[in-house]
Amino acid sequence: MKIITWNVNGIRACAKKGFLDFFEAQDPDILCLQETKAHPGQLEHELLNPFGRKAYWSSAYKKGYSGTVTYLKKDVESVSYGIGIRKFDSEGRFVVTDHGEFVLFNVYFPNGAAREERHLFKQDFLKKFTKHLKKLIDAGREVIVLGDYNVAHLEYDVYDPVRLSKSSGFLPEERSWFDEFLSVGFHDTFREIHPNKKDEYSWWSYRENARKNNRGWRIDYICVTKGLVKRLKSAEILQDQTGSDHCPVVIELE
């Protein structure tokens, strides 16, 4: 089973840069996108249900903002679009699909950089989302949480950990949250396969030739609970894939 996550930074813009070619070539069982910046009614059929996939869209009340979609080869019985907290769910940040053997959360985590209010919003999101996940794990469910976390965890997950330690996304309290998140029962699939690999990033600023010079951050993750780790065959960051300021992250499960 191939699972891919990608923050496309606007699905209509990404579609003009080869998104559908990428989708067809990769042929994933599950493809999760974040920051789609679109409502389904604004899109052509080729983006709504490409290659016969079933698609589940979550759009923010505010047009042109946030948004997630999960494309599936094999449909599921149960789909939801949040965690029961309106201020988070209304921003189109979740598509939650129950696959029986696991529950998959496609999530666009908040960015806290804009102002203090959004920083506090993000910290509240991290805390309450983790609590929600812990209940599922305590109930015996296997869980996958993937998407743009907007948090880098380890020093070698950013190109300049000293300078960036005061930047949103790599603040001490955010890195501490990531430790707590893993302690609840999650495993970073990329680090399971590549525990010491450096200079592998999933996001680069559009400014100052950051991508060309690989001044990036690893903020896009696929994390899984313990029972799924033994099924993990591979985990890669597709750094050469263009079309967004992020690149896709992919895993394969047996």
C-alpha positions in Angstrom: 0.0 0.0 0.0 1.5 3.3 -1.1 0.5 6.5 0.8 1.5 10.0 -0.2 1.1 13.3 1.5 1.7 16.7 -0.2 1.0 20.3 0.6 0.3 21.6 -2.9 -0.1 25.3 -1.9 -3.1 25.7 -4.1 -4.4 22.7 -6.1 -5.3 24.8 -9.1 -1.8 26.3 -9.3 -0.2 22.9 -8.8 -2.4 21.4 -11.5 -0.7 23.8 -14.0 2.7 22.5 -12.9 2.2 18.8 -13.5 0.2 17.6 -10.5 -1.9 15.1 -12.5 1.2 13.7 -14.2 2.7 13.1 -10.8 -0.5 11.5 -9.6 -0.7 9.1 -12.6 3.0 8.2 -12.4 3.0 7.5 -8.7 -0.4 5.7 -8.7 -0.8 5.8 -4.9 -3.5 3.9 -3.0 -4.0 7.0 -0.9 -3.1 10.5 -1.8 -3.6 13.3 0.8 -3.2 16.9 -0.1 -3.1 20.0 2.1 -3.6 23.7 1.5 -5.8 23.0 -1.5 -7.2 26.6 -1.3 -10.3 25.5 -3.1 -13.9 24.4 -2.7 -15.0 21.4 -4.9 -17.5 23.6 -6.8 -14.5 25.7 -8.1 -12.8 22.7 -9.7 -12.9 20.8 -12.9 -13.8 17.1 -12.8 -10.2 16.1 -13.6 -9.3 17.4 -10.1 -12.4 16.3 -8.3 -12.1 12.6 -9.1 -8.9 12.0 -11.1 -8.3 8.5 -12.4 -11.5 7.2 -10.9 -10.5 7.9 -7.4 -13.0 8.6 -4.6 -12.3 12.0 -3.1 -13.2 13.5 0.2 -12.8 17.3 0.4 -12.7 19.5 3.5 -12.8 23.2 2.7 -12.4 26.2 5.0 -15.4 28.5 5.4 -13.1 31.2 4.2 -12.5 30.8 0.4 -9.0 30.5 -0.9 -7.7 29.4 2.4 -6.4 26.1 3.9 -8.3 23.0 2.8 -7.5 19.3 2.5 -8.5 16.4 0.3 -8.0 12.6 0.5 -8.1 10.6 -2.7 -8.7 6.8 -2.4 -8.4 3.8 -4.7 -10.5 1.8 -2.3 -13.5 3.6 -0.6 -14.1 3.5 3.1 -17.2 3.2 5.2 -16.6 6.2 7.5 -15.3 9.7 6.8 -15.3 12.8 9.1 -13.9 16.3 8.8 -12.7 17.3 12.2 -12.2 16.5 15.8 -15.4 18.0 17.2 -13.9 21.5 17.9 -15.5 24.1 15.7 -12.7 26.7 15.6 -10.4 24.0 14.2 -12.8 22.1 12.1 -14.2 25.2 10.3 -10.8 25.9 8.7 -10.9 22.7 6.6 -7.9 21.2 8.3 -9.0 17.5 8.6 -10.1 14.6 6.5 -10.4 11.5 8.7 -10.9 8.2 7.0 -11.5 4.9 8.8 -9.9 2.0 6.8 -10.8 -0.6 9.4 -7.2 -1.7 10.0 -6.3 2.0 10.8 -7.7 5.5 11.0 -6.0 8.0 8.8 -5.9 11.7 9.7 -5.0 13.9 6.7 -4.2 17.2 8.5 -3.0 20.7 7.7 -1.7 21.9 11.0 -2.0 25.7 11.7 0.9 28.1 11.0 1.6 30.3 14.0 3.9 32.8 12.4 1.4 35.5 11.4 0.7 37.0 14.9 0.5 36.1 18.6 -3.1 35.1 18.3 -2.3 32.5 15.7 0.6 31.2 17.7 -1.7 30.6 20.6 -4.3 29.0 18.3 -1.6 26.6 17.1 -0.5 25.7 20.6 -4.1 25.0 21.5 -4.6 22.9 18.4 -1.5 20.8 19.1 -2.6 20.1 22.7 -6.2 19.2 21.9 -5.5 17.2 18.8 -3.0 15.1 20.7 -5.5 14.5 23.4 -8.0 13.4 20.8 -5.5 11.0 19.2 -4.6 9.5 22.6 -8.2 8.5 23.2 -8.2 6.5 19.9 -4.9 4.8 20.7 -6.1 4.0 24.2 -9.2 2.4 22.6 -6.9 0.1 20.7 -7.0 1.7 17.2 -4.0 2.0 14.9 -3.6 5.5 13.6 -1.8 7.3 10.8 -1.3 11.1 11.1 0.1 12.7 8.0 0.3 16.1 6.4 1.9 19.4 6.9 2.7 19.6 10.6 4.1 23.1 10.4 6.6 21.9 13.0 10.2 20.6 12.5 11.3 18.2 15.3 15.0 17.6 15.4 18.0 19.9 14.8 18.8 18.2 11.5 15.3 18.7 10.3 16.1 22.3 9.5 19.0 23.8 7.7 20.0 26.3 10.5 18.8 25.1 13.9 20.5 27.8 15.9 19.1 30.8 13.9 15.7 29.1 13.4 15.2 28.3 17.1 13.3 31.6 17.5 11.1 31.0 14.5 7.5 29.7 14.5 7.6 26.0 13.5 10.9 25.3 15.4 10.2 27.0 18.7 11.2 25.1 21.9 7.6 24.6 22.9 6.7 23.2 19.4 9.6 20.7 19.5 8.6 19.7 23.0 5.1 19.1 21.7 6.6 16.8 19.0 8.3 14.8 21.8 5.0 14.5 23.6 3.2 13.5 20.4 5.7 10.6 19.8 5.4 9.5 23.4 1.7 9.0 23.0 2.5 6.2 20.6 3.6 7.6 17.2 6.6 6.8 15.1 8.1 9.1 12.5 8.2 6.8 9.5 11.0 8.7 7.8 13.2 8.4 10.8 12.3 4.7 11.2 14.0 4.1 7.8 16.6 6.9 7.8 17.4 7.6 11.5 20.4 9.8 10.9 19.9 11.1 7.4 20.5 14.9 7.1 19.7 17.5 4.5 16.4 15.9 3.6 13.7 18.6 3.7 10.1 18.9 2.5 9.6 22.7 2.5 11.7 25.6 1.2 10.8 29.3 1.2 10.2 30.9 -2.2 12.7 33.6 -1.2 16.5 33.8 -1.6 16.8 30.6 -3.8 16.2 28.5 -0.7 15.3 25.4 -2.6 18.2 25.7 -5.0 20.5 25.9 -2.0 18.6 23.3 0.0 17.9 25.7 2.9 14.8 23.8 3.9 12.7 22.4 6.7 11.3 18.9 7.2 7.7 19.8 8.3 5.7 17.2 6.3 5.4 13.9 8.1 3.7 10.5 8.0 3.6 9.2 11.6 2.1 5.8 12.5 1.3 3.9 15.7 3.3 0.9 16.8 1.3 -1.9 15.1 1.9 -0.3 11.7 5.7 0.1 12.1 6.3 -3.6 11.4 4.5 -3.2 8.1 6.7 -0.3 7.0 8.6 -1.1 3.8 9.9 2.3 2.8 9.7 6.0 3.5 11.0 8.7 1.2 10.9 12.4 0.6 10.5 13.2 -3.1 12.7 16.3 -3.0 12.9 16.5 -6.8 9.2 16.9 -7.3 8.3 20.5 -8.0 4.9 22.2 -8.2 4.7 23.7 -4.7 7.0 25.1 -2.1 6.6 21.7 -0.4 7.4 18.3 -1.9 5.6 15.0 -1.4 6.4 12.4 1.3 5.7 8.8 0.6 5.6 5.5 2.5 4.8 1.9 1.5 3.2 -0.5 3.9 3.0 -4.3 3.5 
